Amino acid sequence: MTPDGRTSGPLDLVLLGPVGAGKGTQARRIAERYRVPHVASGDLLRSHRAHNTPLGQTAAEYMDRGALVPDDLVISMIIDRMRQPDANHGILLDGFPRTVAQARALDKELEAEGRSLKLALYLEVPFEVLVERAAGRWTCRTCQATYNYRVNPPRKPGLCDIDGGELYQREDDRPEVVSERIKVYLRDTVPVVDYYRDRGILREVDGTRDIEGVAGDIQRQLKATVC
């Protein structure tokens, strides 16, 4: 590792886990420490939706009912993001890949660029805990930072700690939608965990602990793997 915290080559990472597992909080810490962009597929999709792009219009039909957005749409969006200059030294993908087809497409794209995935971190949290966490989640309208009034509340109610933006609850964080999203994740995305386990790059992290406990475990896994 270089003095500024980078590895000698691009640090390409994947952070896996269903809604409510705490991926956003941990991803921001990893991205800051290792100076790689944190790319959340959900945020990219919502950006396309907010700007009413063709991709956003199509994705909205799936997002509103808690279903997975089709692979071809997500893959195209992620690959375009990976080719931007700030990702030359590595990237942290959050919420992608969500299917084995996406995982294989990512491997192919990285290989074409002379790169490879260094690590896949999987935050494990029981279903009941995930529903409780996600249903209490609030998001900043400006920077998309997330909070939970039970386990990770903002310092000032209703306002983001980072930029003071208004916090709101997204439509896809309603309890009935959250439950369906988690069921879909467990059905369709757990095979991705097995895919990375078979490749020998999966590291499982107990996501039921507090934020600092989870962060410490992730840091140990990263140091043991990429240093």
N, C-alpha and C positions, 0 to 999 in steps of 0.2 A: 504494500500500500504506500502511496506517495504521502508526503507530509500534510497535504490538504485533505486527506481522508479518502482519496480515490484509489481504486485498484489500478493496476498497470494497463488494463484494457477496459473496454466499455463494460459498465456494471448494469447488466440487464436483469431485472427482477420481476417476479410476479407475486402479488399478494392475493391469496384466495380466501373466501369466506362469504357466507350469506349476509343479507341485510341484517344489521344489528350486531354483527360480530366485532365491530370496532375498527374496521379496515381504514376508514378515513383518518381517524386520529393517529393510528400507528403509521400510516403511509406518509403523513406530513412530517413526522419525526425522521423517518428513514430518508426522505427526499432532502430534508435540510442537512442532515449529517453527512450524506454522501454526495450532495450537490448534483442530483439528477432530477429531472422533471417528474412530478407525480401526475400521472395521467389516469383519471378515473373515467371509465367508459360511460358510466351513468351521467357524469357531468357533460361529457361531449355530446351525448344523445340529447340531453335537455337543452344544451346550447343550440343544437340544430333545430330542435323543436321550437325554442323561443324565437329563432330567426326565421321560422317557417320555411326551412329548406325542404326540398323534395324528400330527403332522407328523414328529416324531422317529422314531416307529415305522415310518412309511412310508419315510423317508429312509434308515434303517439298511439296508434291503434293497438299496439301490443302492450305498451307501457301502462296504459290506463286500466288494463285488466290483469296486470301482474304477470304477463307472459313474456318469454324471451323474444327479443328482437332477432329476426333472421340473421344467420351467420354472415351472408354475403354483405349485408349492410354494415354490420359491426366491423368486419374485417377490413373493408374498404376505408372506413373512418379511422381505424387504429393505424393502419399502414401509412396513411397520409400523415398522421400525427408523428409517427416514428421517423419520418423522413425530414422533419424540421430540424434546423441547425442545433437547437438546444438539446436535442436527444443524441447528438453525436457521441457523447461520452457515457451514455447509458440512459436507461429509462426505468421507471417503476410503474408497472401496469396494475391497476386496481379495478377489479371487476371484469377483467379480461385475461385469459380466455374463460369462457363459460361453457364451452362444449369441446369435445375432443377434436372436432373438425377445426375449431378456432385455434386450438393448441398446435395442431399440425401446421396450419397456415402460418402461425407465428414462427415456428421453427424454420419453415421454408424461407420466410422473409429475412430472418436473422442470418441464416446461412448464406443467403445471396449477398448480404452485406459484410460477410466475413466475421459474424458475431455469433454468440450463443447465449442461451439463458443460463445465468449463474445459479439461480436459486428460485424455488417456488415455496413460499411460506403459506401455511394453511392455518387460519385461526379457527379452532374448534370450540363451538358453544352449543349446548342442548337446544332443541327446538323451542321448548316452552320459554326459555330465557331469551331467545332471539325475538320471539313475538312480543314479549313484554318490553324489551329494549327498543325495538324498532317503532312500536306504537307510541312511544313517548319521545320520539326523535323530532327535533326542530332544526331547521336549516337556515343559514344566513342568505338573504336575498342577493347579496352582492358578491361574496367570496365563496359561497357554498359550504362553508365550515358547518359541521354538525354538532349538536349538543343533545344531551338527554337529562331531563330534570331529575332523574333518579340517580344516575351514576356519573354524569359529566355535565353538571349545570353551568350556564354562563355566569360570570361574576355579577352582571346586572341582568335581572329578568327581562327577557324579550330583546336583548341586544347582544350582538356578536362581540366576543372578547378581542378579536383581531382588528376589525375595522368599524365597529359600532353599528353595523347594518342591522336592519330589522330581522328578527327570527320569525319563521312561519312554518307550518306543517304542510308538507307536500301532499298532493292527492294520493300519490302512490305510497304514502306512509300511513294511510288509514288502516286500522286493524284487520279488516277483512281482506284488503289488498295485500298487506304485509304477509298474512298467513299463506295466501296463495303463492306469493313470490318465493317464500322460503320452501314451500313444497316443491315448486318447480325447480328451484336451485338444487335441492337434495336429490331430485329425480334425475336431472339432466347434467349437473355439474360435478357431482361426486366422482363420476368416471374420469374427470380431468385430474382429480387428486390421485387416482390410481395410475393414470398415465405418467405423471411426474414421479410418483413413487417407483414405478418400474424403471424410470430413467435414472434413479438414484439422486435426484436433486430436490426432493420434497423434504421439508422440515415442518413438523406439526407443532403448533403452539397452543397451550391451554388459554383460551380467550375468556374464561370465566373470572380470571383474577382482575385486580384493579389495573388502571392504565399503566402505572409505573412497573408493575410486575410483568405485564405482557411485554412492555417495551424492553425490559431488561433481558427477557428470554430471547426476543428477536435479535437484540444486539449481540448476544452471545452466539447465536446461530450464524449471524452474518460474519462476525469476526473469525469464527472457526472455519468458514467456508471461503471467504473472499480475500482474506489477508495472506 
